[in-house]
Amino acid sequence: MKKIMPFLMTTLAALSFAAASPSQSMAADTVQPVQRAAMSEAEAGAGMFGLGKSNDAYAQYFIGQSYLNPLTTEGLSISNVTFEPGCRNNWHIHHKGGQILLCTSGRGYYQEWGKPAQELHPGDVVNIPPEVKHWHGAAPDSWFAHIAIAVPAEGASNEWLEAVDDAQYRQLT
C-alpha cells in the first residue's frame, strides 16, 4: 500500500493540473458530461461498499430496515451494514470477541449502557470491547452505513437484548 500511494498522489496531481489547464485543442463545447444511472436513496446511503440485501436474518434484532453486504466470505467477518433513517439495532453484547465499526456514510449513533450516546460521522471509528452492552444505528433523519468487523475470539458469540426504547431514541435529536 505504501508504494502505491506516491503513484496515486502523482497521478491525481497530474489529472488536477490537466483539468485546470485544458489544452487549446480541447474546445469547451466538445466536453460532454458523463451520463450515470440514477442512484436510489438507499444506494446513496450505503456509501462506497454497496447496499447489499435486506438484512432479513437479523431483522428481529432491529427497529426499521437494515441492509447487509458481506465483504468477506471466510476468515475475519467484515460487512457493510446500512441503516435507513431511524433504523437501529437492539442492545447487544459481543461475548469474548469485540467489534470494530468504521463509519463510512451518513449520520448515526453509538451508545454504551449507562453512558450518553455518541453521534457518528464518516471517518469515525468505534472500538467495542467484549462484554460491553451497546447499540448503534442511524439518526432519525439520515441514512447511515458502517463497516462492521467482528473481532475473532475462541467461543465468541453475540447476545441480543431488548430494543432501544423509542422515547430514549427520540431524545438524541
C-alpha positions as CSV (number, residue, x, y, z in Angstrom):
1,M,0.0,0.0,0.0
2,K,2.8,2.4,0.8
3,K,4.3,2.0,-2.7
4,I,1.1,2.8,-4.5
5,M,0.3,6.0,-2.5
6,P,3.0,8.1,-4.2
7,F,1.9,6.9,-7.6
8,L,-1.7,7.8,-6.8
9,M,-0.8,11.2,-5.5
10,T,1.3,11.9,-8.6
11,T,-1.4,10.7,-10.9
12,L,-4.1,12.8,-9.1
13,A,-1.9,15.9,-9.1
14,A,-1.3,15.5,-12.9
15,L,-5.1,15.0,-13.5
16,S,-5.9,18.0,-11.4
17,F,-3.4,20.1,-13.4
18,A,-4.7,18.9,-16.7
19,A,-8.3,19.6,-15.7
20,A,-7.4,23.1,-14.5
21,S,-5.4,23.9,-17.7
22,P,-7.2,22.4,-20.7
23,S,-5.2,22.4,-23.9
24,Q,-6.2,24.8,-26.6
25,S,-7.1,21.9,-28.9
26,M,-9.9,20.9,-26.4
27,A,-12.9,23.2,-27.2
28,A,-15.2,23.7,-24.2
29,D,-18.2,22.7,-26.3
30,T,-16.8,19.3,-27.1
31,V,-16.7,18.2,-23.4
32,Q,-19.8,16.0,-22.7
33,P,-21.0,15.3,-19.2
34,V,-20.8,11.7,-18.0
35,Q,-24.2,10.0,-18.0
36,R,-24.8,8.0,-14.9
37,A,-27.6,5.7,-13.9
38,A,-29.8,7.3,-11.3
39,M,-28.9,6.1,-7.8
40,S,-31.6,5.2,-5.4
41,E,-31.6,6.9,-2.0
42,A,-30.8,3.5,-0.4
43,E,-27.8,3.0,-2.7
44,A,-26.5,6.5,-1.9
45,G,-27.0,5.9,1.8
46,A,-24.9,2.7,1.6
47,G,-21.8,4.5,0.5
48,M,-18.9,3.1,-1.4
49,F,-19.3,-0.5,-0.2
50,G,-22.8,-1.1,-1.6
51,L,-26.2,-1.7,-0.1
52,G,-26.3,-5.4,-0.1
53,K,-29.5,-7.3,0.6
54,S,-32.3,-6.7,3.1
55,N,-30.9,-7.9,6.5
56,D,-33.7,-10.5,7.0
57,A,-31.6,-12.9,9.0
58,Y,-31.2,-10.3,11.8
59,A,-34.5,-8.3,11.3
60,Q,-35.8,-9.4,14.6
61,Y,-33.0,-7.5,16.3
62,F,-33.6,-4.2,14.5
63,I,-36.1,-1.4,14.6
64,G,-36.5,-0.3,11.0
65,Q,-34.9,-1.6,7.8
66,S,-31.2,-2.5,7.6
67,Y,-29.2,-4.0,4.8
68,L,-26.2,-6.3,4.9
69,N,-23.4,-6.6,2.4
70,P,-20.8,-9.2,3.4
71,L,-17.3,-8.1,2.2
72,T,-15.6,-11.3,3.2
73,T,-16.7,-14.9,2.9
74,E,-14.2,-16.6,5.1
75,G,-11.8,-15.8,8.0
76,L,-12.4,-12.4,9.5
77,S,-16.1,-11.3,9.3
78,I,-16.3,-7.9,7.6
79,S,-19.6,-6.5,6.4
80,N,-21.1,-3.2,5.3
81,V,-24.3,-2.5,7.3
82,T,-26.6,0.2,6.1
83,F,-29.4,1.6,8.2
84,E,-32.4,3.5,6.8
85,P,-33.2,6.7,8.7
86,G,-34.4,5.8,12.2
87,C,-33.2,2.2,12.0
88,R,-31.1,0.9,14.9
89,N,-30.2,-2.4,16.3
90,N,-31.2,-3.7,19.7
91,W,-29.0,-3.5,22.7
92,H,-26.5,-6.4,22.4
93,I,-23.2,-7.8,23.8
94,H,-20.3,-9.4,21.9
95,H,-19.0,-12.1,24.2
96,K,-15.3,-12.9,24.2
97,G,-14.7,-11.1,20.8
98,G,-15.5,-7.4,20.4
99,Q,-16.4,-5.4,17.3
100,I,-15.0,-2.5,15.3
101,L,-17.2,-0.1,13.4
102,L,-15.7,2.0,10.6
103,C,-18.3,4.7,9.8
104,T,-18.5,5.4,6.0
105,S,-21.6,7.5,5.2
106,G,-24.5,9.3,6.8
107,R,-25.0,10.1,10.4
108,G,-25.7,7.7,13.2
109,Y,-25.3,6.9,16.9
110,Y,-23.4,4.6,19.2
111,Q,-24.3,4.1,22.8
112,E,-22.9,2.0,25.6
113,W,-25.2,1.1,28.5
114,G,-25.1,3.8,31.2
115,K,-23.3,6.3,29.0
116,P,-24.5,9.1,26.7
117,A,-24.9,8.3,23.0
118,Q,-22.2,9.5,20.6
119,E,-23.0,10.9,17.2
120,L,-21.2,9.2,14.4
121,H,-20.0,10.6,11.0
122,P,-17.9,9.2,8.1
123,G,-14.4,8.6,9.2
124,D,-15.3,7.8,12.9
125,V,-14.0,4.5,14.3
126,V,-15.7,2.8,17.2
127,N,-13.7,0.0,19.0
128,I,-16.2,-2.0,21.1
129,P,-14.5,-4.2,23.7
130,P,-16.0,-7.6,24.5
131,E,-18.8,-7.7,27.2
132,V,-19.9,-4.1,26.6
133,K,-23.7,-3.7,26.2
134,H,-24.4,-1.3,23.4
135,W,-26.4,-0.4,20.3
136,H,-25.8,1.5,17.1
137,G,-27.8,2.8,14.2
138,A,-28.9,5.7,12.0
139,A,-30.1,9.2,13.1
140,P,-33.9,9.7,12.6
141,D,-33.3,11.9,9.5
142,S,-30.2,10.3,7.9
143,W,-29.1,7.1,6.3
144,F,-26.1,5.6,8.0
145,A,-23.5,3.0,7.0
146,H,-20.6,1.4,8.7
147,I,-18.2,-1.5,8.1
148,A,-18.6,-4.0,11.0
149,I,-15.6,-6.1,11.8
150,A,-16.1,-9.0,14.2
151,V,-13.0,-9.3,16.4
152,P,-12.3,-13.0,16.4
153,A,-12.0,-15.0,19.6
154,E,-12.5,-18.6,20.6
155,G,-16.1,-19.1,21.6
156,A,-17.2,-15.7,20.6
157,S,-20.9,-15.1,20.4
158,N,-23.5,-12.3,20.3
159,E,-26.3,-11.8,22.8
160,W,-29.2,-9.8,21.5
161,L,-31.2,-8.0,24.1
162,E,-34.1,-5.5,24.4
163,A,-34.9,-2.9,21.7
164,V,-33.8,0.7,22.2
165,D,-36.7,2.5,23.7
166,D,-38.4,4.9,21.2
167,A,-38.7,7.7,23.8
168,Q,-35.0,7.3,24.6
169,Y,-34.0,7.3,21.0
170,R,-36.1,10.5,20.2
171,Q,-34.2,12.3,23.0
172,L,-31.0,12.0,20.9
173,T,-32.0,14.7,18.5
